[in-house]
Every structure is written in C-alpha cells, then in structure tokens.
Amino acid sequence: MTVLTVATCQFPVSADIGRNLRWMTAQLAEAARGGARVAHFPEGALSGYAGADFRSFAGYDWHALDRATDGLRERARELGIWVAAGSAHRFSGTSAPHNSLYVISDGGEVAARYDKRFLGRTDLDHYSPGRHFSTWVIDGVRCGALICYDYRFPELYRHYVTLDVRLMLHSFHAGNTSPARVAAIGAAIGPEYAPLNPAATLTYPGVTMPAVMTASAACNNMWISCPNSSAPESLWPAFFVRSDGITTGRLARNVPGVLLSTVDTDQDLYDSTGPWRRRAIAGTLHSGELADDDR
C-alpha cells in the first residue's frame, strides 16, 4: 500500500521575506507533528508575489531570499519532511526571474524546481515563463507541480499523466486583493447569475478554479493539493481534491491554517476514463473499435 500524508498550508504571504519564513517554519512543525511527509505552500510563499505583495523586483533583497531558502532547507532536514515552497528564481543576466516552486527533500536538498509556464499579462511585467515539467517521488508516490494560472491549460495536466504523476502540488496566490477589486470582478458575473455560481467571494477565480481542480483530478486520476495565500482578501481557501474529484478538506478563507490529507494510491476510487485516458492523450479520440460501415 502506498499512503502519503500531505499538509496543504496557507498563511498571509507578504513582501516581508523574514515574516514569510517564520510562518512557513511554524507550519512545517505543525505539519510534521501531524504526520505529514510533505508540506505544500502557496505561490510566492517565501519570496512574496511581485505585482501583488510588492510593486516590482527593483531593489529586491535577493541575498535575504537566499538566506531564507537555506533556513527553510535546514528546517526541512531537522524535521525530516519534504517541502514544496513557492518562491522566485533569479538569473545572472538581464532576464526577469522565474515564478517557481522549489521542492526540498526531507534531507534538506533541493530535489526539483518547477517554473510557472503560463503567466498572466501582468505577470509578464515581472517574471519569465518556464519551459519544463518537473516530477519527483516521495515514498513511492510520483509528484508533479503547477502554479496558479497554469490551471487554465488542461494540456499541462494531460502531459503529467504521461509522466505517471499521481499527486499534483498546484500552488496558488489569489490573495491580498482589495475589497474594491473583489467587488468589481464579482460584479462581472452578473447579479442574475450569482445564485447559480456560488463561491467564497463571488469572483471569477472563486468559481472557475475549484471547478477546474475537481475536473482535473477526476479526468486525470490525480490527487491535487491547492494552497493559497490567506492574506485578505483571499479569493478562496486552500483545499484538497481526491483523485475521483471529491474535495476532502478545505480551510477557512482569510485564516492561516494547515490542512492534512491522505493520498492512498491503492484506494478503490471511481475512475471512469481510466481505460481510455492514455489512448485519448495519444490521439485516439474514441473508445472501443470503430464500425466498418461508411459513415
């Protein structure tokens, strides 16, 4: 039996690297006490998120981020727990940094790094897109990573199926949003449709993102961890989805917390697309055998 406990963590991500690190090390300890083998944090959790938590990378203290990363690695080693932490990855040249998810092993080593591939238009003012998929194995479970806006592109999930990923660590940052902005994007739904589209904040992301995570889990037979910043206003709380599309846990919006969830790859869960998934990905877009008759 392959069982893995995941801690999906949310806290008010900010521009203060030291404050972010204190939140993360405290939640790492809580996750370890709860038996988690991996603690998963939001997009930009350690570095803060450019354009939302701070204006730009101009004058950014990269040395402080390096020290904080080393501190996080040391804490992971001390606690014997894996960490998936949103941060920024800088280049030595003139290119904008990557928006990244660092994967730190339970020995304190950087085991993988995923760089956000699809950036929104405002993100492109601050970050360079990534170009690779990232996988690693924790206690026999193959994991993959995606970041926020990547959720709008199902092709990424489909490719991860071909890499045998069963647990997706999909980090988000949809927090530190002004009430006026929340009201504006919520109003765009239309008052006549609001009752049909319930969400924590009645915003487009609050409607579409959880729905896509449900569909992505069920269609790809993956467990998905979805942490978000809890900085008010957070557009939704962190949650966890089972591989059959069932949400098994959700934290409270705007409130820090650690959600413990179990991945059991031997559990008998409904997977209606299982017999045809790989065929469809390979381009055979039907099940069974085609009729010989002329259409």
N, C-alpha and C positions, 0 to 999 in steps of 0.2 A: 504494500500500500504506500502511495506517495502522498503525504499530507504536509502542507506548508501553512503556517500562520503568518498573515500579513497585517501590518499596522499601517493604516491609512491616516495620515496626520494632517491636521490643519491648525494654523496659527496666523496671527495678523502680520503677514510679510510686510517689511518696510525697507526704507533706504538705509537703515542702520544695520550694518553687517554684524556687529557685535551682538546686538539685540536679537537678530535672527538666529545667530549661533546659540545663544542662551536658550531660546525657545526650542531649538532642534535637539540640543543635548538633553534638555529636560524631558522632551517627548521620546527621545531614544531610550532613556532609562525606563520610562513608563512602558514603552513597547517591550523592552527586554523582560521586565517584571511580568508582563502578561504572556510571555512565551513566544513572542513574535520572532521569526527568523529574519525578516526584512522590514524596515521602516521606510515608508514611501512619503515623500514630501512634495509640496506644490512646485509649479513653475517659478523659477527665480527665487526659491526659498532662501538660499544663502546670500545671494548677490543683491536681492531686490530686483524689481522688474522695471527696466527703462521705459519711460513714457507713461508709467502708471504710478510707481513708487518714487521715482525721481525723474527729473527732466531729460537728462541725457548722460552719456558716458564722459562728457567733457570734465576733466579733473577728477575722474573716478579713482578711488584708492585701491588699485589692483594689489598692492602689497598686503593690505589688510585682508582682502579676499583670499590671497594665498595662505596667509596665516590661519584664517578661519577654516579653510579647507583642510589644512594639516591638523587643526584641532578636531575637526569632525572625523577625520580618519583615525586619529588616536582614540577618540571615544568609541568608535565602532570596534576597534581592536580590543579595547578594555572590556566592552560589554559582550563581545562575540556575536555581533549582529550585523547583517548586511544593511546598507543604506542606499536609497535612491533619492538624490537631492538635486532639485533644480538650482542652476547657477548660470554664470556667464563664462565663456571660454574665450580668452583674448588671443590675438595673433601678434607676431612680432612686427609685421608690416603695417600697411595702411588699411587693410580690410576691417570692416566692422566685426565685432565679436560674434560668436555663436550664442544662441539661446540653448543651453544644454541641460541634460540630465546626467549627472555623474553617478556611477554605480560603484560603491565602495564595498569590498568584501568584508567578511567577518574577521579577517586578518589585518584590516586597515589599508589594503591596497586598492588602487583604482583599477577595477576589473573591466569596465566598459564606459563609454560615453556616447550618448545619443545627442545629436544636434537637430533641433527643430527644423523640419524641411519646408513646411508651408508657413510663411509669415504673412500676417495681415498687412495692409498698406501702411499703417502707421508703424508697425514693427520694422518695416524695411528702412525706416529712418534711423534705426539703432542697431540692427542685427543683420548678419549674413546668413542665408539659408544653408542647412546641412545637405549632405548628399549620400548618406549611407544608413542602412539598417543596423541595429545593434541587438545582439542576443547574448545571454549568459545563462548558466544553470545554477540554481540554488536547491540543494537537497533533492536532486533528480528532476526538478521542475524547470523546464526551459522558459525563460522570461524574455520579454521584449519591452521596448519603450517608445512612447509617442508623447508629444507635447501639445496641449491646448488645440489651436486651430487645425492641427493635423486631423482632428476628428471629422472634419468636413470632407475628407478624402478617403472613401472606403477602400480604394486601391491599396493603401498602406496596410490596412488590416489583412486584406487578401494575400498580400505578399508575405506577411508574417506567418500566415497559415503554412505556406510552403517551407518555412524555416522551422516548423514544428513548435511554434510558440503556444503555450497553454495559459500563461499568466501575462497580461499586459499591464504595465505600470504607466498609466496615462496621466501625466501631471497637468494641472490647470492653474491659471491665475486669472480669476474674474472677480476681483475684489478691489477695495479702496476706490470704489465708484461713488461719485457724488449723488445725493438723492435726486437732484435735478436731472442728471443723466439717466438714472434708473427710471424716473418718471417718463422721460422722453422716449426711450426705447420701448418701454412698456406700452405707451400710448399708441405706438406704431402698430401694435397687434390689432387695434380696433376694439372699441368698447363692446360691440356686438359679438365679437369672437372671444373675448376674455373668459367668459364662463366655460367655453369649450377647450381652453388651453391653460389649465391651472398650473402654476409654477410658484416657487417661493417668492419671486419678485415680479412676476408677470412681465418678464423680458424675453426677447427672442432667444438668447442663450439659455435662459432658465427653462424654456420649452423644448428647444431642439437638442441641447446637449445630452440630458438624461435619456431622451428617447433614442438618440443615436447610439449611446452606450448600451442600452438594452438590446437594440437590434444587432450591434456589432458583436456582443457576447454570444447571442443566440445563433447568429448566422455563421460565426467563425469558431464556435465551441471553445471560447476563451473566458477565463475569469478576468475581470477588469477592476483595478483599483483606481479611484478617481479623487485625489486630493485637490483642494482648492484653498486659496488664501481666505482666511476668515476676517480680514480687515473690512470693516463696514464702509460702504455697503458691499457685502459679498453677494453675488448673484445666485449662488446655490451652495449648499453644504456638501462636504466630502461624503462619498458613498462608495459602496462596493457591489459589484454585479457578478452573479454566478454564471457559469458557462451556458446555462439554459435561458439566460435573460432575466432571471429573478434577482431583484435588488434584495440583498440580505442584511444590509445595515446602512444607516445614514446618520450623520451628526447633525447638530443644530446650526443653523445659519448664523454667522457673525460671532460664533463662540468657539474658542480653541478647544481641541479635543483629539483623542486618539481612538480610532475605530479598529477593533480586532476582528479579522475574518479568516475563514479556513478555506484553503484550496485542497480538494481531495480528488485527484485525477482518476481514481478508481470508483468514484461515486457514480451510480447508475442514474444519469440525468438525461432528460429528453433532448435528442439531437436529430431533428427530422431531416436536416440537409446533409448529415454525415455521409451517406452512401454516394452522394454525387458531388460533394464540395470540390474535391481535387480535380475531377473531370471538368467542372464548370470553370475553375480557375485556369485550366489548361486550354479552354476554348470550346469544349464540347457542351453546348448550351441546351441540353435536353437530358432527360433521364431515360433509361431503358433503350430499346432498339427501335430505330425508325421504321415506319411502314415502307414496303417496297412499291406501293402504288404511287402513281404520278399524282401530285397534289392537284 
